[in-house]
Amino acid sequence: MGLTREEQQAARRKAFLLLEHMDHTEKGLSDRLRQAGFSAEATEDAMNYVRSYGYLNDHRYAMNYISFRMGTKSRQKILQELSGKGIDRETALAAWEEAAEIEEPDELAILRVAVEKKCQPDTVLDEKGMRRLQGFLQRRGFSYGDISHVLEEMNITCERNF
């Protein structure tokens, strides 16, 4: 049967409407168009159409995403989130390097802020509390070495039961 002119125009219109409200990744826009009921052919045509105008750019999306989150999340967590949004690792890493040159993130400072949200310096935690704190920080993409360093620096210790 093929792509009808009506479906082509409707898919292009929908792509523009989606991009008007929020920047999307290529995967994100493609998924939204397919969810709206457009055929694979109409989706691809609409993607090429908005791409030709420069409205669809995964590198730009990654740069914006990183810039807004660089001061509050670890590098690893941001790269993981971008991967989940369909950004390939190479594009995400290139965007990170570019953004890092401009903003120079301090991951240890971000980590300190995350720790301070959970407990104050000079705190003694029980074993379960320490495991919870470390797990919380690791899930946010911080390395075990950095976590240990910051906890030691802030004198947050685990009580020893003998």
BELPEJO-V163491 format. One line per field, one symbol per residue. ss: DSSP state (A for helix, B for strand, O for the rest). phi: phi as a letter, one per 30 degrees, with the letter a starting at -180 (. if undefined). A space follows every 10 residues. Layout:
# BELPEJO-V163491
ss = ???
phi = ???
This chain:
# BELPEJO-V163491
ss = OOOOAAAAAA AAAAAAAAAA AOOOOAAAAA AAAAAOOOOA AAAAAAAAAA AAOOOOOAAA AAAAAAAAAO OOOOAAAAAA AAAAOOOOAA AAAAAAAAAA AAAOOOAAAA AAAAAAAAOO OOOBBOAAAA AAAAAAAAAO OOOAAAAAAA AAAOOOBBOO OO
phi = .idddddedd dddddddddd dadbdeddde ddddddjdde dddddddddd ddcidbaddd ededededce dbbdeddddd ddddcjdded dddddddddd ddchdcdddd dedddddcad eicccdeddd dddddedddc jddedddedd dddchcbcdc cc
